[in-house]
């Protein structure tokens, strides 16, 4: 898991053909619930890398993706967003987003 900010975001996406980005905030209950679940699921898919964006500290990244609700999870393939969801999802539903 990589903490992302405006300085390393583009490089992370470029260097990881299959990337999952979790936009979250520490005060957000559903974000705190989703965090360990998404970390576990991504760890079970070694071809994916997880990055986390604290939207309170990185508002410019949140604006790039029109993030108005959190948690928002973005799935990138070769630098392009190919899927996303907003809100908490249990492990079984998260699995559906992976190849």
C-alpha positions in Angstrom: 0.0 0.0 0.0 1.3 3.4 -1.0 0.2 6.8 0.5 -0.4 9.0 -2.5 -0.2 12.7 -2.9 0.0 15.2 -5.8 3.8 14.6 -6.0 3.7 10.8 -6.5 0.2 10.1 -7.9 1.0 10.2 -11.6 4.2 8.1 -11.1 2.3 5.5 -9.2 -0.4 5.2 -11.9 2.3 5.1 -14.6 4.4 2.4 -12.9 1.5 0.1 -12.0 -0.5 -1.1 -14.9 -3.2 -2.5 -12.5 -3.8 0.1 -9.8 -6.5 0.5 -7.2 -6.8 3.9 -5.6 -8.8 4.4 -2.4 -9.9 8.0 -1.8 -10.7 8.3 1.9 -10.5 10.5 5.1 -9.6 9.5 8.7 -12.9 10.9 10.0 -15.1 8.8 7.6 -16.6 5.7 9.2 -17.2 3.8 6.0 -13.7 4.7 4.9 -12.2 3.2 8.0 -14.4 0.1 7.5 -13.4 -0.3 3.9 -9.7 0.2 4.4 -8.7 -3.1 5.9 -11.1 -5.0 3.6 -9.7 -3.5 0.4 -6.1 -4.0 1.6 -6.8 -7.7 2.1 -8.5 -8.1 -1.3 -5.8 -6.3 -3.2 -3.1 -8.4 -1.4 -4.8 -11.5 -2.8 -4.3 -10.1 -6.3 -0.5 -9.6 -6.6 -0.8 -8.1 -10.1 -2.6 -5.1 -8.5 -1.1 -2.3 -6.4 -3.1 -0.2 -3.9 -2.7 3.5 -3.3 -4.5 5.5 -0.7 -5.3 9.2 -1.0 -6.3 11.1 2.1 -8.7 13.6 0.5 -8.3 16.1 3.4 -4.6 16.4 2.6 -5.0 16.0 -1.2 -8.0 18.0 -2.4 -6.5 18.5 -5.8 -6.5 14.7 -6.5 -10.1 14.4 -5.3 -11.1 17.2 -7.7 -9.4 15.4 -10.6 -11.9 12.6 -10.2 -14.9 14.7 -9.2 -14.9 13.0 -5.8 -17.9 14.3 -3.9 -18.5 11.3 -1.6 -16.1 8.9 0.1 -14.9 6.3 0.2 -14.4 6.3 -3.6 -12.3 3.6 -5.1 -10.9 3.8 -8.6 -9.5 1.0 -10.7 -6.9 1.9 -13.3 -5.6 -0.3 -16.1 -2.7 1.1 -18.1 -3.3 4.6 -16.7 -7.0 4.8 -17.4 -9.9 4.5 -15.0 -11.8 1.4 -16.0 -14.1 1.1 -13.0 -15.0 2.8 -9.7 -17.4 2.7 -6.8 -18.5 4.9 -4.0 -19.3 3.7 -0.4 -18.5 0.6 1.6 -18.6 -2.8 -0.1 -18.0 -6.2 1.6 -15.2 -8.5 0.5 -17.4 -10.6 -1.7 -18.5 -7.6 -3.7 -15.0 -6.2 -3.9 -13.8 -9.4 -5.6 -16.1 -8.7 -8.5 -14.0 -5.7 -9.5 -10.8 -7.8 -10.2 -10.1 -9.8 -13.3 
